[in-house]
């Protein structure tokens, strides 16, 4: 379910829509915004009425983290950053669909402190990486369909991960998940795979327990920034608990001992046809939960 603007818009206008939305959200006042006649608004994969959910609980927006991407061709804009609810910080991914200057789509993922595992990692979510903010040089950009293919290849690689790569990574590619860098980071206790780079992790087959990368959508392609914003689910059936890396020696365990699903918004930075950076916001949802955005 992707919006299509009635006429081309600009990056600046889309960024202004994101700022206006965040300002209105912080003020808990949706009447400040111009809404389309029909609006789909979701929070953590549940469709809500405008003004519900985070609109009731937000107490502040932290302006130190401000990561935006825009797609003037489709009228889409996204923002990753930090909010507070009654003083408690959370990490949020936001996507807006703008039609004829009006908000028609709002998709939010809010990772709060009750989330599974070490997430969210607020103290490490200080400011966006310069890589994610930078424009991609003209000669290293790729056209839209190719960018989506590269991002989709990441999901193909992650699904039933057996060591085969279906996309390419730069040598210095890092992934940030709910504020925590989960590549080239040897300091995550009990998670040795985090010390490896993106490609090496996948070649070792750590994520064999990710059974399905379902409901994949790619609503925003920012060719100038080299960013694809994706949405979807990671399903864990829970059957695979014991994992042996493809080195044939290292043994580890899945943390998913039961049926489990994540709903996600994820940014892929693509430079010269390779994934150079990944940033994800995801939350646990009921296993195999359907999406309001499909159909």
N, C-alpha and C positions, 0 to 999 in steps of 0.2 A: 504494500500500500504506500506508494511514493507520490508525493505532491509534484505537480508540474505547474510552474508559474505561468500566468497568462502572457507575460512579457519578460524579457531578460532583466535581471536585477544585478546589483553589484556586490562585491565582497563587503564594501563598507556598509551598505544598507543591511546586509544580512548580519554582520557583526553588531550593528545598531539594534537589530531586532533581538539578538541574544542578550545584549546589555539591558535593553528595556525589560525583557522577560525576567532577568535576574534581579533587577531593581524592584520590579513589581512583586516578585516572589519574596524578596527580603522584607518588603513593606506589608506582606500578606494581603495584597490588594490586587486581585486579577482584573478589576474594573479599569485599571490604568491602561490595559492593553486592548488592541484591536483584534477581535476574534472573528474567524469565518463563521458562516451560519452553521456549518457542521464541523465539529472538532473532535478528533480522537486524542485523548490524553491518557497516558499510562504511567504508572510508577511501579517499578519492579515487576513489570509484565502483567499488571492488573489495570484494567480500564477504570478510571475514576471520573467523577464530575470535576469540572474546572473549579479550583479552589479547595479541593480536598487533599489529603495526604500531607506532603511536606509543606504545603501552603499554610497548614494549621500550626505547624511545629517549628518552622524555621525562626531562628533568632538572629542570625547574621550570615553574611557571605564573606569568606576570607578572600581578599583580593590579591594575595601573594601568588596564588596559583591560577593562571589564566591561559588555558590552552584551547584555542579555537581553530576550526576549519570551516570552510564555506564552499558551496557548490552553486555558483550563480546560474548554471544551466538548469538545475532542478529546483532551485529555491530552498535549498537545505543549508542549515548551519548547525554546528555542534560546539559544545563547550565541556571541558573536563576541569573540575576544580573542587574546592572545599566549601562546605556549608556547616552551620552549627544549628542544632536543635536544642533549645533551652541550655545553651552553652556546651553541648556535647558535639564534637566534630564528626563529620561524615564526609566521604568522598562521593561525588556525584558526576555522572555522565549525562549530558543533555543533548537531545536532538530536536530541532524545530523544523517544521515544514511550512513555508510561507507561500501563500497563493494570493496574488493581486494585492500585496501589502498586508494581508491578514494572516494570523496564525491559524493554521488548519491541523497541524500535527504537533504533539508534544510527547516525546518519549524520554523517560528518565529512569536511570538506574542509580539507586542511592545505597551505598555500602556503609552500613552502620556497625557499631562496635560489637554487636551480637553475632556478626557473620562468622562462618566456618573458617577455622584455621587462624593464621596470624593476621588476618585482615579485619578492618583496614589498618594500614600502617601510616598513621597521620604524621608522625614525627619525621618520616623520610619523604613526605610529599611536600617539598618546600617550594620549588619553582619548576616550571617546565624545562626539559632539556633543550638547549639551543638547537639541536638537531630537529626537534619537532616543530620549532617556531620558524625555522629558516625556509626561504624559497629554494626550490630545486633549480639548478642551472638549466637553461633551455636544452642543452645537449644531453642532459641526463633525465629528462622527463619522458614519460610514456603516455600514450593515449588511453582514454578512459577504459575501454574494454580490456586492454592489456593489464592495467592496474588492478582491475577487479579480478582478473585471472590469477595474478600473483597473490593477492590476498586470499582468494579461494583455495589456492594451493597450500597456503599455511594451514587452513582447516583440514584439507585432505591429508596433510602430513601429520597433524595432531590426532586425527581420528584413527583409532586402532593402530597407534604408532608402533611400527615394527622396524624402524631404522631407515626407511625409504623417505627421501625428501622429494616432495612434489612442487617445491618452489625453491628459490635461491635467497641466501642471506649474505649481507656484507660481513666481513670478518669481525667487525666491532659492533654488530647488532646486539642491542640489549632490550629486554622486556621488563616493563613495570606493570605490576598487577595490584590493583587496589592500593597503590602507593608504595609497594614493596618491589625493589629490583630483584627479580628471581632468576637472573642470569649473571654470570661472572661475579657472584656474590657468595664467598665461602663462609659467611657469617650466619647463615640460617641454620640453626641447630636441628639436627635430625633430618636434613634435606640435602644430601650431598650433591644431588644433580644441579643445585643452584650455583655451584662453583663453575659450571661449564657455560660456554657460549650457546647461543640459540641453535645453530646448526648441530653442534656436538651433542646437545641434549637430545635432539630428535634422532640423531644417528644411533644413540645408545638405547633408544626404544623405551625410555622411562614412562611414557604416557600411553602405554598399551591399554590401560584401564579406561581411557576416554573412548567409550563405545560409539557415540554418535555426536557429530557436529551438525545439529539439526536446525531447520528453520533459518538457514543462512539468508541474510539480506545485506545488500550493499547500497544503502540509500544515498550516500554522499561520496562524491569523488572530487577532491580538490587537486586539480592538476598542477597548479602553481606551487602549492606546498608539498605535493607528492603524497598526499594523505588519502586513504580510503577509510571511511567509517563503516564498520560492519556491525551487524546485530545477529543474535541467534542464541542457541543453547548448546551446552556441553552436557551430555547424558552419561552417567556412570551406572551400569547395571549392577555392579557390586560383585560380579562373579570372579573377577581377577583381583586377587589380593597379593599374592607373592609374585614379584617381578624380578627377572634376571636380565640384566642389560645385555645388549648384543655383543659385549666383550666376552660373554660366556662365563664371567667370573663374579662380577659384582651383583649382589642380591639386595633387594630392598622391598618395601611393601607399599601398596596403595593405601591412601588414607580413607578411601571410600569402601567401607565394608557393608554397604547397604545401598539400595537404589537412591540415586541422588541426581539433581540437575542444577546447573548454573544457567541463569539468563545473563546476557552480556551486551555491552557496547564496547567496541574495540577499534582503536586507531592503528593503522599500518602506515608507516612512513616508507615510501618506495623511491629509491634513488637508482637510476641506471638499470631499472628492471629487477632490482633486488630489494628485499626487505631490510631496511637499515635500522628500524626501531619499531617497537610494539608497545602500546599502552592500552590497558584493559581496565574496565570497571565491571564487576560482576557480582551477583548475589545468588544465594541458594533459593530455589523455588521448588514447589512440589514436583516430584519425579514425573518426567514426560509431560509437563504442563504445556498446553497449547498457547499460541500467541494471538493476542488481539490484532496484530498487524498482518497476519496471514489471511488469505482468502480474498 
